[in-house]
């Protein structure tokens, strides 16, 4: 009773195809494939950038660079 046979899955597939249509299912599959491909490319680019990055120095904080010295009037 707990396992589903191949016939149950075929009936579910037919019902989904009747409700959504094959064109919409094809578009959903293409969108999902594009999203997975984009995720893989992003992960690949992230690992490439991480490997080429210079080592970070910890313990020092640099907030900006002084371009010119200004006098403050008190």
Protein Blocks (a to p, Z undefined) as FASTA:
>chain_A
ZZccfklmmmmmmmmmmmnopmlmmmmmmmmmmmmmmmmmmmmmmmmmmmmpccddehia
cfbdcfbdcdddZZ
